[in-house]
Amino acid sequence: MSRDIGEIEAIARALLDGGADVNQAGADNTSPLLIAVVNGHYENHMFTIEGIDLAMTDQRMLGVNDLKILRLEYWDFTSQETIAKIFPEGFPGFALEHAAVIETSLMLHAFPDLVRRDRIPDDPPANFPPYDVYPTRREWVPPSGVLSPAHGASADKGKALMDNFVRDIAAALRSEFAI
């Protein structure tokens, strides 16, 4: 997926507009503008960084020097203890966790009525070489788009993951934002 500069600028605008709205809700409007961006889709990694860079540059040009943005991917907060609970047979790695056990478990915990268990594919795990080829070799990805089986997913695993993420992401926010 590619994004043009207009889309990247739209991400920057969304960051600033959302953050400004939150900041204006403060009692004195003298607090620094603090924004947390939680990326949950790996392919948006670089676009969020570009959007943040544009937002920071734009705000500095406007004389706003107290903007602080924390950007993270939630999966980076998965503890080894949680991985051992979720994957007792061995962890396939985050690269193969697209629509697999982690994401399906989180959905089974948070929004179980939206998970169609009968449509979870039986595709084997994708097997990627350690390089990319362009144009993309579509045959490397199973037709379902699921890169690793999700049949081991459960609401209990989703709760363990969610508890891990809430605890550790909250700690990062408290640390970086001094809250």
N, C-alpha and C positions, 0 to 999 in steps of 0.2 A: 504494500500500500504506500502510495506517495502522497504527500501533502504539499500544497502550494503555499506561498508566503501569506496569502490571505487567510488560510486556515490556521497557520501558526500565529498570525496576529490575532485571530479570533480567540485562540487559547490564551494569549497574553491578556486580551481585553477581559475575558471571563475571569481570569485570576484577579485582575485589578478591580473590576466592578464588584465581584463577590467579596473581596477583601475589604474594599472601601465601605460597602454596605455594613459589614460586620463591625468595622472599626467605628463608623459613625453611630453605631448603637451604644457605644460606650458613654459613660456619664460626662467625661470631661474632654473627649476628643484629643487629648494630649498623649495618649498611649501610643506606642509604636504600632504600626500596621503589621500584624502577624498572620501569615497564611500557611496552611498545611495543604500540600497537594499529595494525595494518595493515588498513585497509579496502580491500576489493577489489570492493565492490558499491556503486555511486554512491548508490543509493536508501537506503543505511544511513548516509550521511554525517551527517545531523542526529541520528540515534538514537545513534550512537557519541559524539557531542559531549554529548548529554544524559546518557548513561550515565556518561561520565567526570565530568561536573559533579556528578552525584549521588554518585559514588564519592568524589570529592575532598571534598565537603561532609560526607559520612558519616564519613570518616576524620578530618577536622579535629575533628568533634564528639567523636570517641573519643580525641582527643589525639595523633593521628598527624600529624605535621607534615613528615615527610620523604618523602612520596609524590610522585613525579614521573612523569607520563604523557606520552609522546610519541605523537601520533596523526597518521597520514598516509594518503594514498591513493597506492598504488604508482605509478600512471600519472603523477603529478606529477613523478616523477624521470626521466621519459623525456627524454634529451638531444636537442638539435636534430640532432646527428650521427646518433643512432640513428633518429630519425624519418626523416631523409633516406635512410638505408639501407633501412628497412622500407617506405617509401612513395616510391619513385623517381618515380612518376607524380603525386605530390601527396597530402598528408595530408588526410583528410576531417574531422578534428577528433575530439577525445575524446568529444564528445556522440554521435557516430554509431558509436563503436567497441564497442558492446554485442554480444558474441558474434561479432566480426568479426576482422580480421587480427591485432590484438594478442593478444586472448585465445585465439584458435585457435592462433596460432603458439606461445604459451607452453605450451599443452596438448600440441601436437605435439612440443615439446622435452621437456617433463617427463613426460608420460603419453601417449605416442603410441597405445598400445593402447586408450585411451578415446575417441579421436576417430573419429567415423564420417564419413569424407570423403564418402561417397556421399550423406550427408544434409545436406550444406552447401547451403543454399537459394540460388536464383538471383535473389532479390528485388533490385530496384534500391535504391539508397540512399534512406532516408527523407528527406523534405523538410519540415522543421518551420518554422512561422513563429516569430518572435522573442517569442512569448508563450504562455501556457498557457490552456486553457479547461476549465472544470469544469461538468458531468461531462466526463471525458477523452474526446477525440475518437478513438476506437479506430481509425478509418480512417486516421489519420496514421501508424500503426505497421503495417509489413507483417505479414501473418498469422503468419509464422515467428517474429516478435519480433526478428529480426536486423536491425539498423538500417543496415548497410553490408555490401557483399559481403565474404566471407571467403575467396574463392578464391585470393587472393594469399598466403595463410598458408603458412608452412613451418617445419620444425624449426630450420633455420639462423637464420631471423628470430627465432624463440623464444629461441634461445641468445643472440643479440645483445641482445635485450630483457632476458633474465634476467641476463646479465653486467652490463648497465647498471644494473639495479635493485639487484643485490647490492652492487656497488661503491658506488653513491651512497647507498643506504639505510644501508649499514654505516657510511659516513662520517658521516651524520646522527646515527646512534646513538652513535658514538664521540664526536662533538662535544657532543651534548646530555647524554649520560650520563657523560662524562669517563672513558671506558673504552678 
